[in-house]
Amino acid sequence: MYIGAPEFGARQAAGNSLEDIAELVLYAHRFGAQVLVTLNTLLHDDEYPRACALAHELYKVGVDALIIQDLNLLNYDLPPIRLHASTQCDNRTPEQVLHLQQLGFRRVVLARELSIDQIREINYTIQNSPLEGELEGSIELEAFVHGALCVSYSGRCYLSEALMDRSANRGCCAQLCRQRYDLLDKNGNEILDIHGAPIHQRYLLSLQDMDRSQHLAQMIEAGVTTFKIEGRLKDRDYVTNIVAYYRQLLDQLIDSNPALAQASTPSVYHYDFTPNPAKTFHRGQTDYFLHGRTPNMANWQTPKSTGEKIGKVIATRHNAICVELAHGITLHNGDGICYGDKGFAINRIEGDWIYPNLQPSSLEGRSGGSLPKVGTNLYRNLDNEFLRSLRAERKIPTAIRFEAIADGYRLTIGDYSATFVAEHQPATNPQRALQTIVQQLSKLGDTDFVAKDVQVFANEQPCSDTFPYFIPTSQLNQWRREVINKPSTVNAQLSYTSSASDRSSICEIRTANCQLSTVNCQLPTALMTCKYCILHELGHCRKINPMANEPRYLRLQNGTRLSLEFDCKNCEMRISKH
């Protein structure tokens, strides 16, 4: 899991205290999970000593790796901790990844825009590099699979800084890609859409969310070792739902692939719900260039959560709408309904009629429009019943061993053993005595563990049918609680320990070519460089269907104009200040 540091993270609003991170590390390591901390902003000159000191503090509390963007940090006395290259480093080429490997990075977070073939090429280049055998460790490839998308190449967006003095490379992006724009031709006139309507104040740069859930096996085959879900500013409901969704998909892959099963950390998961990405924050879905350029990567109608399609309006009256619901959809009072960038909550339901919680006059003033018209598709972006069902549980399968010894008994749960002095009382019912031991020691309750198996021994021999001694149920329960509540109780095979070989001696790697910080540099002409292209989104790619009056400008609501440039050779769109 990855988490923001107290400062210098690419999401200023998602910082966490050292105390909270230390507590998370203890908890995560119990489950064999790693904690990766973001230290991935570009730094001012006077901030490097503080950032370096923070890196040492994070190392002391047991953090497994730092995710960084500013390579100038390598010139400072960092602790001997694994380093991961943030996607903010714009990791799109084999050459870039090889360079980072030479600098001592153990993992690189790939650019979101890469296709499956490009990922495969990067992996092939790494595996066949003559440097691979000379370097201390190989470099892993991490790729995003789900969540919000930046329209610009990560690390190459300066629009927020130029217009709002809020740098995306400093963790305080103003998200101008989620704002409304007019689309203008060379004469300043608004371009018309396919329906003949002016493209006026639409969300032209607002991408749908990434969803690569159906391509996980292909990404693994291409060389991806780690899947990344974007979501440091999402709520607990989103994290529970989305992580459970991908956990189930991965478990299906692991069950069908012995090689993956050997590399995975076994755990037991239980959900009281059926994971569904459309049930929590959801802007639609795109695999985003994984299989080339596809239509409808953006949603020009709204940057908000669209949720799941529930049906369409078939009739209206002054304060209600009649809806033809899709198969399997059941609505409830309080559910949130949206259409475009408008919406309402359900006040009550009578048959097929939905009554919004606002009267039409109030609704018009609140949302910018009246009740939806007949034929309008409706979406549910708040499902109260589903949110109430969101309960997930993860357990560590743990071996339990109970044995009679000379002066009492020894109980081992995971890697912790405790010896209890007690008299050996002969059992009147040896078969029942064994059953009681197995039953009581298996009751691990609301702890982090679940009994994988319980082995019982007497006189150093395994007991399969009987146990010669009687032990009261209350005594067994007390012993179990004493052992399971020990802080160090973890399964020896599953506990995670950062070994010296895992932590590369990055502090020994220094280079004069590590100057990457652009904080104090003049902003480039192109304030955004995007793989996403408005021409293609319009259906007017120059290579296929060029348009005569193609757009030249974007215009914000405040009148600010931005120039568009289409680099067809490199299949990129650039945005600069007009």
Sequence and secondary structure as in RCSB ss.txt:
>XXXX:A:sequence
MYIGAPEFGARQAAGNSLEDIAELVLYAHRFGAQVLVTLNTLLHDDEYPRACALAHELYKVGVDALIIQDLNLLN
YDLPPIRLHASTQCDNRTPEQVLHLQQLGFRRVVLARELSIDQIREINYTIQNSPLEGELEGSIELEAFVHGALC
VSYSGRCYLSEALMDRSANRGCCAQLCRQRYDLLDKNGNEILDIHGAPIHQRYLLSLQDMDRSQHLAQMIEAGVT
TFKIEGRLKDRDYVTNIVAYYRQLLDQLIDSNPALAQASTPSVYHYDFTPNPAKTFHRGQTDYFLHGRTPNMANW
QTPKSTGEKIGKVIATRHNAICVELAHGITLHNGDGICYGDKGFAINRIEGDWIYPNLQPSSLEGRSGGSLPKVG
TNLYRNLDNEFLRSLRAERKIPTAIRFEAIADGYRLTIGDYSATFVAEHQPATNPQRALQTIVQQLSKLGDTDFV
AKDVQVFANEQPCSDTFPYFIPTSQLNQWRREVINKPSTVNAQLSYTSSASDRSSICEIRTANCQLSTVNCQLPT
ALMTCKYCILHELGHCRKINPMANEPRYLRLQNGTRLSLEFDCKNCEMRISKH
>XXXX:A:secstr
 EEE SSS S GGGB  HHHHHHHHHHHHHTT   EEEE S   GGGHHHHHHHHHHHHHTT  EEEE  GGGGG
S   S EEEE GGG   SHHHHHHHHHTT SEEE  TT  HHHHHHHHHHHHT TTTTTSSS  EEEEEEEE   
SS TT B HHHHHHS  GGGT    GGGS EEEE TTS B B TTS B  SB TT B  EE GGGHHHHHHHT  
EEEE  TTS HHHHHHHHHHHHHHHHHHHHT HHHHHHS   EEEESS   GGGSS    B TBTTB  S  B S
S SS   EEEEEEEEEETTEEEEEE TT    TT EEEETTEEEEEEEEETTEEEESS HHHHHHHHSS S  TT
 EEEEEE HHHHHT  EEEEEEEEEEEEEETTEEEEEETTEEEEEE   EE SSHHHHHHHHHHHHT  TTSSEE
EEEEEEEETTEE SS  SEE  HHHHHHHHHHHHTSTT   TTT     TTTS  GGG   TT     TTS   S
EEEEES  HHHHHT  TTTS  TT   EEEETTS EEEEEEETTTTEEEEEE 
